Amino acid sequence: MRVNLAEEFVIGGYSVGGSVFDAVILGHFVEGRLAYVARTRSGFTPSSRTELLRKMKPLETSECPFVNLPESGPGRWGDGLTADKMKDHRWVKPALLSRIEFLEWTPDRHLRHSRFIALLE
Protein backbone atom coordinates (compact mmCIF):
# COMPACT_ATOMS: atom_id res chain seq x y z
CA MET A 1 0.00 0.00 0.00
CA ARG A 2 1.37 3.39 -1.01
CA VAL A 3 1.15 6.26 1.45
CA ASN A 4 1.18 9.70 -0.17
CA LEU A 5 2.22 13.07 1.18
CA ALA A 6 -0.07 16.10 0.91
CA GLU A 7 0.65 19.82 1.02
CA GLU A 8 -0.80 23.13 -0.11
CA PHE A 9 0.43 24.60 -3.40
CA VAL A 10 -0.34 27.75 -5.35
CA ILE A 11 -1.91 27.48 -8.81
CA GLY A 12 0.07 29.66 -11.22
CA GLY A 13 -1.39 28.56 -14.52
CA TYR A 14 -2.90 25.80 -16.58
CA SER A 15 -2.24 23.97 -19.82
CA VAL A 16 -4.68 24.27 -22.65
CA GLY A 17 -6.35 21.03 -23.72
CA GLY A 18 -9.47 18.96 -23.45
CA SER A 19 -12.83 20.61 -23.09
CA VAL A 20 -11.79 22.76 -20.10
CA PHE A 21 -8.04 22.47 -19.35
CA ASP A 22 -5.50 19.68 -19.37
CA ALA A 23 -3.47 20.31 -16.20
CA VAL A 24 -2.83 22.94 -13.54
CA ILE A 25 0.65 24.30 -12.95
CA LEU A 26 1.68 24.35 -9.32
CA GLY A 27 4.24 26.19 -7.26
CA HIS A 28 5.26 27.11 -3.76
CA PHE A 29 6.97 30.13 -2.30
CA VAL A 30 10.69 29.94 -1.61
CA GLU A 31 12.13 33.06 0.02
CA GLY A 32 9.08 35.04 -1.12
CA ARG A 33 9.29 33.95 -4.76
CA LEU A 34 6.99 31.47 -6.51
CA ALA A 35 8.85 28.38 -7.75
CA TYR A 36 7.36 25.83 -10.17
CA VAL A 37 7.07 22.31 -8.72
CA ALA A 38 4.62 20.33 -10.89
CA ARG A 39 1.84 20.02 -13.40
CA THR A 40 -1.02 17.82 -12.38
CA ARG A 41 -3.92 16.52 -14.40
CA SER A 42 -5.31 13.83 -12.12
CA GLY A 43 -7.83 14.05 -9.31
CA PHE A 44 -10.28 16.31 -11.11
CA THR A 45 -13.94 15.61 -11.77
CA PRO A 46 -15.71 17.27 -14.71
CA SER A 47 -17.45 19.68 -12.32
CA SER A 48 -14.25 20.53 -10.40
CA ARG A 49 -12.49 21.31 -13.70
CA THR A 50 -15.30 23.63 -14.75
CA GLU A 51 -15.40 25.37 -11.37
CA LEU A 52 -11.62 25.78 -11.22
CA LEU A 53 -11.47 27.23 -14.74
CA ARG A 54 -14.21 29.69 -13.77
CA LYS A 55 -11.99 30.87 -10.90
CA MET A 56 -8.77 30.95 -12.94
CA LYS A 57 -10.10 32.90 -15.96
CA PRO A 58 -10.40 36.31 -14.18
CA LEU A 59 -6.85 35.86 -12.82
CA GLU A 60 -5.21 35.31 -16.22
CA THR A 61 -2.08 37.33 -16.95
CA SER A 62 0.45 37.40 -19.77
CA GLU A 63 3.39 37.04 -17.40
CA CYS A 64 4.60 33.72 -16.04
CA PRO A 65 4.55 33.97 -12.22
CA PHE A 66 7.25 31.33 -11.67
CA VAL A 67 10.82 32.51 -11.11
CA ASN A 68 12.40 29.21 -12.19
CA LEU A 69 10.77 28.88 -15.62
CA PRO A 70 11.54 27.98 -18.32
CA GLU A 71 13.59 24.97 -17.36
CA SER A 72 16.42 23.75 -19.56
CA GLY A 73 15.18 20.19 -20.02
CA PRO A 74 12.24 17.85 -19.50
CA GLY A 75 13.70 16.16 -16.41
CA ARG A 76 13.97 12.47 -15.64
CA TRP A 77 10.21 11.86 -15.44
CA GLY A 78 9.17 14.55 -17.92
CA ASP A 79 8.22 16.95 -15.14
CA GLY A 80 10.35 19.83 -16.43
CA LEU A 81 8.60 22.76 -18.08
CA THR A 82 10.68 23.98 -21.02
CA ALA A 83 10.14 27.12 -23.11
CA ASP A 84 8.64 24.98 -25.88
CA LYS A 85 6.11 23.35 -23.51
CA MET A 86 5.24 26.75 -22.00
CA LYS A 87 3.68 27.89 -25.31
CA ASP A 88 0.53 25.87 -24.56
CA HIS A 89 0.01 27.32 -21.09
CA ARG A 90 -2.02 30.17 -19.64
CA TRP A 91 -0.69 31.99 -16.60
CA VAL A 92 -2.75 33.16 -13.65
CA LYS A 93 -1.97 35.46 -10.76
CA PRO A 94 -0.92 33.28 -7.80
CA ALA A 95 -4.12 33.75 -5.78
CA LEU A 96 -5.58 30.23 -5.68
CA LEU A 97 -4.39 27.69 -3.13
CA SER A 98 -4.87 23.96 -3.68
CA ARG A 99 -4.38 20.80 -1.66
CA ILE A 100 -2.22 18.33 -3.60
CA GLU A 101 -1.34 14.74 -2.82
CA PHE A 102 1.97 13.38 -4.15
CA LEU A 103 4.34 10.46 -3.75
CA GLU A 104 7.63 12.32 -3.18
CA TRP A 105 9.85 15.28 -3.99
CA THR A 106 12.29 14.53 -6.83
CA PRO A 107 15.96 15.57 -6.70
CA ASP A 108 15.01 18.44 -9.08
CA ARG A 109 12.49 19.74 -6.48
CA HIS A 110 9.43 18.63 -8.44
CA LEU A 111 6.48 16.64 -7.17
CA ARG A 112 6.26 13.06 -8.35
CA HIS A 113 2.83 11.51 -9.04
CA SER A 114 0.84 14.56 -7.99
CA ARG A 115 -2.95 14.57 -7.72
CA PHE A 116 -5.40 17.40 -7.11
CA ILE A 117 -7.41 17.00 -3.90
CA ALA A 118 -9.23 20.31 -3.38
CA LEU A 119 -9.25 24.03 -3.98
CA LEU A 120 -8.82 25.83 -0.67
CA GLU A 121 -10.72 29.02 0.00
VOTI-318469 format. One record per residue: x, z negated, y negated of N, C-alpha, C, O in turn; residue in three letters. Coordinates in steps of 0.2 Angstrom, whole numbers, plus 2048, in hexadecimal, padded with zeros to 3 digits. Each point is the difference from the previous one (the first is absolute). Last residue first. Layout:
N
 n.u n.w n.v ca.u ca.w ca.v c.u c.w c.v o.u o.w o.v res
   X   Z   Y    X    Z    Y   X   Z   Y   X   Z   Y ALA
...
***
This chain:
121
 n.u n.w n.v ca.u ca.w ca.v c.u c.w c.v o.u o.w o.v res
 7CD 800 776  7FD  800  7F9 801 7F9 7FC 7FE 800 7FB GLU
 80C 811 81C  7FF  7F9  7FD 7FE 801 7F9 802 804 7FC LEU
 7FC 80C 81B  802  800  7F9 7FE 7F9 7FD 7FB 7FD 801 LEU
 80C 808 81A  7FB  7FF  7FA 803 801 7F9 806 7FF 7FF ALA
 805 808 817  7FB  7FA  802 7FA 800 7FB 7FA 800 802 ILE
 81A 813 806  7FC  7FE  7FB 7FB 7FB 803 7FD 801 805 PHE
 81B 805 805  7F9  802  801 7FD 7FC 7FB 801 7FA 7FE ARG
 81A 80E 80C  7FB  7FD  7FB 7F9 802 801 7FE 806 802 SER
 81A 7FE 809  7F9  7FF  803 7FB 7FC 7FC 7FD 7FB 802 HIS
 81A 802 7F5  7FF  804  806 7F9 7FE 803 7FE 7FA 800 ARG
 80F 805 7E6  7FB  7FD  805 800 805 806 7FF 806 7FF LEU
 817 7F8 7F0  7F9  803  801 7FC 7FC 805 803 7FC 804 HIS
 815 802 7F5  7FB  7FC  7FC 7FA 804 800 7FD 800 7FA ARG
 817 806 813  7FF  803  7FA 7FB 7FD 7FB 7FE 803 7FB ASP
 806 7F6 81C  806  7FE  7FC 800 804 7F9 803 7FD 7FC PRO
 7E5 7FC 80E  805  804  802 807 7FE 7FC 7FF 7FD 7FB THR
 7EB 7F4 80B  803  803  7FB 806 804 803 803 7FD 804 TRP
 7E6 7FE 80A  806  7FD  7FD 803 804 7FA 7FD 805 7FE GLU
 7EC 7FC 80C  804  7FE  806 806 7FC 7FD 802 7FB 802 LEU
 7E6 806 7F0  806  805  802 804 7FC 806 800 7FA 801 PHE
 7E8 806 7EC  803  7FD  806 806 805 802 7FF 806 800 GLU
 7F4 7F4 7E8  803  805  804 803 7FC 806 804 7FB 7FF ILE
 7EB 803 7E9  803  7FC  806 802 805 805 7FC 804 802 ARG
 802 801 7E3  7FE  800  806 803 7FC 805 806 7FE 7FF SER
 7F5 807 7E5  804  7FD  805 7FD 800 806 7F9 800 801 LEU
 808 80E 7E6  7FC  7FE  806 805 7FD 805 805 803 802 LEU
 802 806 7E9  7FB  7FB  7FE 7FC 7FE 806 7FD 7FB 800 ALA
 817 816 7F7  800  7FB  806 7FC 7FA 7FE 802 7FB 7FE PRO
 7FA 820 7FC  803  7FA  7FD 800 7FA 805 7FB 800 803 LYS
 806 819 807  7FB  7FB  7FC 804 7FA 7FD 805 7FE 803 VAL
 7FF 81E 808  803  7F9  7FE 7FA 7FC 7FD 7FC 803 7FC TRP
 806 812 817  7FD  7FE  7F9 802 7F9 7FF 800 7FC 804 ARG
 80A 819 80D  7FE  7F9  7FE 7FD 800 7F9 802 803 7FC HIS
 80B 80F 810  7F9  800  803 7FD 7F9 7FF 7FB 7FE 803 ASP
 81C 807 7F7  7FB  806  7FD 7F9 7FF 801 7FC 802 7FC LYS
 817 7F1 80E  7FC  7FD  7FA 7FC 805 7FD 7FB 7FE 7FC MET
 814 808 816  7FA  7FD  802 7FB 7FD 7FA 7FA 800 801 LYS
 81C 809 7FA  7FB  805  803 7FA 7FE 802 7FA 802 7FF ASP
 817 7EF 7FA  7FD  804  7FA 7FB 805 803 7FB 801 7FD ALA
 808 7EB 814  804  804  7FC 7FD 804 7FA 7FA 7FF 800 THR
 803 7EA 810  7FC  804  7FC 805 804 7FC 802 7FE 7FA LEU
 7FF 7F5 81F  803  801  7FA 7FB 805 7FC 7FD 804 803 GLY
 800 7F5 814  7FD  7FC  7FB 803 801 7F9 7FD 7FD 7FB ASP
 809 80B 81D  7FC  805  7FB 7FC 7FC 7FB 7FC 803 7FD GLY
 814 7F3 813  7F9  801  803 7FC 804 7FB 7F9 800 801 TRP
 81E 7FD 7F9  800  800  808 7F9 801 803 7FF 804 804 ARG
 806 805 7E3  801  7FA  803 7FF 801 808 7FE 805 802 GLY
 801 80C 7EB  7FA  7FE  803 801 7F9 803 7FB 7FD 802 PRO
 814 809 7E8  7FF  803  807 7FA 7FD 803 7FD 7FB 7FD GLY
 80B 800 7ED  804  806  801 7FE 803 807 802 806 801 SER
 7ED 7EE 7EE  805  7FE  804 804 806 802 7FD 806 800 GLU
 7F5 7F6 7E8  800  803  807 806 7FD 804 805 7FE 7FD PRO
 7F3 7F0 7F8  7FE  807  803 802 805 7FB 801 7FF 7FA LEU
 800 7E8 804  805  803  805 7FE 807 803 802 801 805 ASN
 7F1 7F2 7EA  807  801  7FD 805 803 805 805 802 7FE VAL
 7DF 800 7FF  805  7FD  804 807 802 7FE 802 806 7FE PHE
 7E8 802 7F9  802  7F9  7FE 805 7FD 804 802 7FA 7FF PRO
 7F8 820 7F8  801  7FC  806 802 7F9 7FF 805 7FF 7FC CYS
 7EC 812 7F3  807  7FD  802 800 7FC 806 7FC 7FC 802 GLU
 7F1 80E 7F4  804  806  802 807 7FD 802 804 804 803 SER
 7E4 7F0 801  805  801  7FA 804 805 803 801 801 806 THR
 7E6 7F1 800  805  805  801 804 801 7FA 7FE 7FF 7FB GLU
 7EF 7F2 80A  807  7FD  7FF 805 806 800 806 7FE 800 LEU
 7E2 805 805  801  7FE  7F8 807 7FD 7FF 802 800 7FA PRO
 7F9 806 81D  7FF  806  7FB 801 7FE 7F9 804 803 7FD LYS
 7FC 7ED 816  806  803  7FE 800 805 7FB 804 801 7FC MET
 7E8 7F4 80E  804  7FC  7FC 807 802 7FD 802 7FE 7FB LYS
 7F0 80F 814  7FC  7FF  7FA 804 7FB 7FB 7FF 801 7FA ARG
 80A 803 81B  801  806  7FC 7FC 7FF 7F9 802 802 7FB LEU
 7FA 7EE 816  807  7FF  7FD 801 806 7FB 803 7FF 7FB LEU
 7E9 801 811  800  7FB  7FB 807 7FF 7FD 800 7FF 7FA GLU
 7FD 811 818  7FC  802  7FA 801 7FB 7FA 801 801 7FA THR
 809 7F9 81B  804  806  7FC 7FC 802 7FA 803 800 7FB ARG
 7F2 7F0 813  806  7FD  7FC 804 805 7FD 803 7FF 7FA SER
 7EB 809 814  7FE  7FD  7FA 805 7FC 7FC 800 800 7FA SER
 806 80B 81B  7FD  805  7FB 7FE 7FC 7F9 801 803 7FB PRO
 811 7EF 812  7F9  803  802 7FE 805 7FB 803 800 7FA THR
 817 7F6 80C  7FB  802  7FB 7F9 802 804 801 803 806 PHE
 816 7F8 803  7FC  7FA  7FF 7FA 801 7FB 7FC 7FB 7FF GLY
 81B 815 802  7FB  7FD  805 7FD 7F9 7FD 802 7FD 7FB SER
 80F 811 7FA  7F9  804  800 7FC 7FD 805 7FA 802 801 ARG
 81D 7F9 7EE  7FC  7FE  806 7F9 804 800 7FD 801 7FB THR
 81F 7FC 7FA  7F9  804  800 7FC 7FE 806 803 7FF 805 ARG
 812 7F3 7EE  7FD  803  805 7FA 805 7FE 7FE 7FF 7FA ALA
 813 7F4 7F8  801  7FE  806 7FD 803 806 802 800 806 VAL
 807 801 7DD  7FC  803  806 802 7FD 806 806 7FF 802 TYR
 7FB 7F4 7E6  804  804  805 7FC 802 806 7FC 7FD 802 ALA
 803 7F9 7E3  7FC  802  806 804 804 804 802 805 7FE LEU
 806 7E6 7F1  7FF  808  800 7FD 802 807 802 7FD 805 ARG
 805 7EC 7F4  7FB  803  7FB 7FF 807 800 7FD 803 7FB GLY
 811 7F1 815  803  7FF  7FA 7FC 803 7FA 802 803 7FB GLU
 7F4 805 819  806  7FD  801 804 7FF 7F9 801 805 7FD VAL
 7E5 801 80F  804  7FE  7FA 806 7FD 802 800 7FB 804 PHE
 7F1 817 80B  800  7F9  7FE 805 7FF 7FB 805 804 7FF HIS
 7EB 811 80E  806  7FD  7FD 800 7F9 7FF 7FA 7FD 801 GLY
 7F9 81C 80A  800  7F9  7FF 807 7FD 7FE 805 804 801 LEU
 7E8 812 802  807  7FF  800 801 7F9 7FD 7FD 7FE 7FB ILE
 7EF 80F 815  802  7FD  7F9 807 7FE 800 803 800 806 VAL
 7EF 815 807  804  7FA  800 800 7FD 7FA 801 803 7FB ALA
 7F1 810 808  804  800  807 803 7F9 801 7FE 7FD 805 ASP
 7EB 80A 7EC  807  800  800 803 7FF 807 7FC 7FE 804 PHE
 7ED 80B 7F9  801  7FB  7FA 807 800 7FE 802 802 7FB VAL
 7F8 80D 816  7FA  800  7FC 800 7FC 7FA 7FD 801 7FB SER
 81A 807 810  7FA  7FE  803 7FA 801 7FB 801 803 7FB GLY
 816 7FB 7F9  7FE  803  807 7FA 7FD 803 7FD 7FB 7FD GLY
 817 7FE 7EF  7FB  804  801 7FF 803 807 805 802 803 VAL
 806 7E6 7F5  802  807  802 7F9 804 801 7FB 7FD 803 SER
 80B 7ED 7ED  7FE  802  806 802 807 801 801 804 7FC TYR
 806 7E4 7F5  7FE  807  800 7FD 801 807 7FF 7FC 804 GLY
 808 7EE 7F5  803  804  7FB 7FF 807 800 802 804 7FC GLY
 7F7 7E2 80D  7FE  807  802 803 804 7F9 7FE 7FE 7FB ILE
 80A 7E9 810  7FD  804  7FA 7FF 807 802 805 803 803 VAL
 7FC 7E7 80E  804  805  7FD 7FC 804 7FB 7FA 800 800 PHE
 808 7E8 812  7FC  804  7FA 805 805 7FD 806 7FE 7FF GLU
 7FA 7F9 81C  802  7FE  7F9 7FC 804 7FB 7FC 804 802 GLU
 809 7F6 81B  7FC  802  7FA 802 7FE 7FA 802 7FA 7FF ALA
 806 80B 81D  801  7FC  7FA 7FB 803 7FB 7FD 805 801 LEU
 801 7FC 81B  802  803  7FA 801 7FB 7FA 7FD 7FA 800 ASN
 804 807 81C  7FE  7FC  7FB 802 803 7F9 806 801 7FF VAL
 7F5 807 81C  804  801  7FA 7FD 7FC 7FB 7FA 800 7FF ARG
 806 7FF 81D  7FC  800  7FA 804 800 7FA 805 7FC 7FF MET
***
